[in-house]
């Protein structure tokens, strides 16, 4: 769980134009009237820095609209979220129907789920209308705006035939709403079953007051942008005051701050007010890509969000959908809500989740239709698999994340119309790919031409950018990717790990590269090692490069490194061009890369193999990060105090090939699944480190004798190995082991002398014909 840092005064906006002082600080905005009995000024804005976000908010996957208490295991949930209406919980003044909440909390807890609660006092023309109790406007008519007549039979129309919208900015509304929220908080702010609270402001609880068609009526009633911002801030303050004890928030609060009333510049003002006071942001809308996402203010470095005083010349700057989310995700909790209509395909779900993770989300609040067929309740396994994949990165910090990664992409055009301030570049999670380093300018491409979306939401529209490469196909990874561009002198992709994850340390890591296997060329991974520039060996390979096979599928190459430095210096200038490793296309063809992941790993424990005087029949029990040759094997044994002088291998010609230390014989690789005789002049112990072999190594048998090993399992005996080989079409007849300086044999028929098949040892298997065996 992210432990959000205390918010300091440095975030305060101290010099806004005087007209905005009442919006961001001082008295939280409200309008009093002569007939308003009001209780004095609304709660004073808490001094910036006096509140800290609770350290435990139970991040994860929450099903939004969980009134039915869906099963945790069936739908792979961490929690459920439900929106409660003021009218439901207090239908009569002071008559609190808490049993609605209590029953739901008990049901969620019985399913082993955490609960999240949001509020709404207005649900629009399509979802039920006003959710303010009727006693409120009976007692204080100025608490609502009478929009006009409606059919009492219409959902959301009041029984008297008047359509009403809350007058959010008026004290008649705020005072009564405050009393209700105070009562709720007094009962539930310390309830351990509740993970977090969504602040209920406007329509559906969000930061827009009503449907667009009703905005003119609210303007006529006195609402303008500054008044709206002031009202949002006042309601935010109501929640802060209610859920705080001794200046400390007792629950994480999230302002549902995606929309705005009349002007986009409202958004940073009410978001910043919340952030300054330890309140998080929930953006209730998430897509695979988006427009109107980020802004850069004049005279400010690209990619930064300055103090909002710098934006006042053009107030819409820094008002993008993601601006405050990106810049303050390490400060306050972040949530995203999304639905099937927003991310309707597996590809959309995949990239939508990555988009949220790129913003370091703490809570995914996902609609039921993403988990299931809402009619039959049958799970959607394709979506559940992706949600499970994303879960491990939800709510983590640089200190607690299981890995860092970057998904290589670019904004697609058109995406819901013409591009307007889209989010450019990759989605990254504390791993960065840098196009600005010389030789590393990449090219974005997409796999299908007619897969874009017009302004009306119609899919199947021709894409104008990035360029289409039909060879990439229709896989989710091919929706958008990047490639090297060797023809323009750009054979590299440069990568840099965030210094908050690893810096200036030699930490063992696993690097996994998801690449498109297109063509029969090669690529390699170069890195800055403790001894300088070095090329990594792919796990399981005896050569320092990846050989492609033109399968036209997405594959993964894994590299296990124990000597990478992580000091940003691979490209020569850590300040200007920080880089820790790079992908190198080797000049024989371009490489398409989708996803690169770096994960810390514990140093692999050493496996000990006892070596006796004379001959020892051994094999690799693990997958070493740097492959061995006969020479390097002898060198390592002797560096550990041994006295190995010769390695012999069994050749396909049924003969021995020898490498003698210091002799003129050709060196050869030491491979997994094969056995080797090692001659020693004295007993010793060889300690070999590497990754456990979890994927079985296929073994090819030919007629006659075969010298083999099984590094992936210790479960076989000689007799069960006979059975397994022959069950796969083999014809094994005899197995021999080297034991106490001589041969120990067993036959398939008649069977006698069973013995274990052990990792680190090797065995001769005699076969009547050729076959392939996968342990």
C-alpha positions, 0 to 999 in steps of 0.5 A, a space after each residue: 500500500 502506498 504510504 502517502 506523504 504529508 503534504 507540505 506548504 510548498 504546494 500551497 498557492 499563495 499568490 493567486 489573483 485576489 478573485 481566486 483567494 476565496 476559491 482556494 483558501 480562506 472561507 469555503 465558498 457558500 452563499 447566504 441569504 436573508 431567509 437562511 438560518 445558516 450556522 455561520 461560515 462553512 468550515 474553515 479551510 484546514 491549514 495546508 500541511 496539517 492533514 496526512 492521508 491514512 497510511 492503510 487504505 487497502 488498494 486493489 480491484 473494487 467492483 463499482 455498484 456492488 449492491 449484490 455483494 458479488 463473490 470475491 473469488 469468482 470475480 477476483 475482487 479485493 473489495 466492493 464499492 457502493 453509492 448511497 443516496 442521502 434520501 435513502 439514508 435520511 428520508 426524514 430529518 434526523 431519521 437515519 436508516 443506517 441499516 442500509 449501510 450496516 447490512 451491506 457492510 456485513 455482506 461484504 465482510 462475509 465475502 472477505 471483501 473490503 468496502 468503499 462508499 461513495 455518495 450522490 445527491 443528484 443522479 441526473 435525467 437518466 438515473 433517478 434525478 434528485 437524491 436529496 430528501 424531500 424534507 430538505 426543500 420543504 424546510 429550506 426551499 432555497 436548498 434546491 433549484 426548481 428547473 421546471 415541470 415534469 411528469 410525476 411518473 417519470 423516473 426522478 421527477 418529484 411527486 409534485 411534478 417539479 424537476 429539482 436540482 440541488 443548489 449546491 452553493 447555497 448554505 441552505 443545502 450545505 448546512 443540512 448536507 454537513 449535518 448528514 455527513 457528520 452523522 455518517 462519519 461519526 458512525 463509520 469513520 473508524 469502521 475497519 471494514 471501510 477502505 475509502 470514501 468517495 466525496 459526493 458533490 454533484 451529478 453521480 457524486 462528481 464535480 459537475 452539477 447536472 446534465 448539460 441541458 440543465 446548465 442554463 437553468 443553474 446559471 439563471 439561478 446564479 451559478 457560475 464557474 467561480 461559484 461552482 469551484 467554491 461550492 466543490 471546495 466547501 463540500 470537500 471541506 465538509 468531508 475533511 472536517 467530518 472524517 478527521 480527528 485531531 487534524 488526522 484523516 481517519 479514512 482516505 477521501 477521494 474527490 470524484 473530480 473528472 468533469 467540470 461545470 462550465 470551463 475546464 480551468 475549474 478542474 485544477 482549482 478544485 483538485 488542487 484544493 483537495 490535494 493540498 488537504 490530503 484528499 485524493 482524486 478519482 477520475 471516473 472515466 478511463 480509456 485505452 488512450 485519450 485526448 485533452 489529457 495534459 497541458 504545459 504552461 508557458 515558460 515551463 519545462 515540458 512535462 511539468 505542472 507549475 504553480 497555478 499562478 503561472 497558468 492564470 494568463 491562460 487558465 485552461 493550462 494545467 487543466 488536462 484530465 490527467 495533470 494533477 493525477 500525474 503530478 501528485 500520485 505520490 502524494 494522495 490516493 488515485 482511483 479510476 472508474 471505467 466500464 465496458 462501453 469505455 473499454 469494450 474489447 480485450 485490447 481496450 481492457 489491456 491498454 486501459 489498465 496499463 493507462 491507469 497503472 501509468 498514473 500509479 493508481 491505488 483503486 480500480 473501481 470497475 463496473 460489473 460488465 467488465 467482470 461478467 455477463 451481467 445477465 447470466 453472471 458468467 465470469 469473463 475469463 479474458 478480462 479477469 486474467 488481465 485484471 489479475 495481471 495488473 493487480 500486483 502494481 496497484 497501490 505500490 511504491 518504488 520501495 514495494 513494487 514487484 517490478 518496474 516497466 515501460 509499455 512502448 506506445 504512442 497516441 493513436 489518431 483519431 481517438 474519439 476525434 481529432 487529437 487535442 492535447 493527448 498524452 504522448 509517448 509511452 506508458 511507464 511505471 518507473 522504467 523509462 525509454 528515452 528517444 532523445 539519446 543519440 542512436 535511440 530514436 524509435 518509430 511507433 507503429 500499429 498493426 491494423 489500419 481501420 481500428 481508430 475511433 471518430 468523434 461520435 465514438 464510431 469504431 473501424 475508422 481509418 487511422 492516420 497515425 502512427 504508421 500501419 504495419 500489417 505484419 504486426 497483426 491484431 494481437 493486443 500488443 500490436 495495437 501500438 508499439 515501437 521499433 528501432 530505425 537502423 536505416 536512419 542510424 538508430 539501432 538502439 532503444 535506451 532504458 533507464 530505471 528510476 533512481 528511486 527503485 535502484 540507483 548506484 547499486 549492483 542489484 541482481 535483476 531479471 529483465 524481460 523483453 516482450 518483442 515481436 518475432 518478425 524476421 530471422 535477424 538477431 538482437 542483443 541487450 547491452 548493459 553497464 556492468 561493474 566492468 564496463 559495457 557488457 552484452 547479456 546472455 538470454 536465459 537458457 542460451 549459449 550465445 549473447 543474442 536473441 535469434 528470431 525465427 519469423 513466427 510473427 508472434 509476440 515472444 519474451 526474452 529473459 535476462 538474469 543479471 547480477 553485475 549491472 551498475 544502475 548509475 545512469 552512465 551507459 550512454 556516457 552522460 548520466 545527467 543529459 542521457 541517463 541510461 542503464 541498458 539498451 536493446 541493440 538491433 545489431 544492424 541486421 534488421 529492426 526490432 519491435 518491442 512492446 513491454 520491458 520489465 525489470 524486477 529485483 531478485 534475490 541472489 540465487 543460492 549456490 547449488 553444491 556439487 561434490 567432485 571426487 578424485 578422478 572422473 565425475 559425471 555431472 550436469 548443470 543443475 540450474 540455468 546460469 546467468 552467464 553460460 559456461 564453456 568447458 574452459 570457464 567451467 574448469 576455471 571456476 572449479 579451480 577458482 573455488 579451490 578445486 583441481 579440475 583438468 579436463 572436461 569430456 562431452 559425448 558426441 553424436 558420433 558416439 565418441 568423446 570430445 575432450 577439452 584439456 586445461 591449457 591444451 590446444 583443444 577447441 572449447 565447447 559450451 556446457 548446455 542444460 540437459 546434457 552430461 559431462 565427465 570432469 576429471 579432477 586431481 583432488 576432491 573439491 566442491 563446485 558451487 554453481 549459481 543460477 536460476 532454477 530450471 522451471 521449464 522442462 528442457 526437451 531431450 532428443 534421443 538417437 538410436 544407441 547411447 545418449 548422455 542426458 540430464 534432467 535439470 527441471 525435476 528430481 522426481 524421476 527414478 530410473 524406472 519412472 524415467 523409462 516409462 516417461 520416455 517410452 510413453 512419449 514414443 521413445 524406446 529406452 532400454 537401459 540407463 547407466 549411472 556413474 557410481 563410486 568410480 564405476 558403472 551402475 546399470 538398470 534395464 527396462 526389461 527385466 527390471 532391477 536395481 532402481 535408482 534416483 535421477 538427480 539434478 546435477 548428475 548425468 546418465 547414459 540412456 540406450 535407445 532402440 530408435 530416435 525420439 524426443 522427450 520432454 520431462 
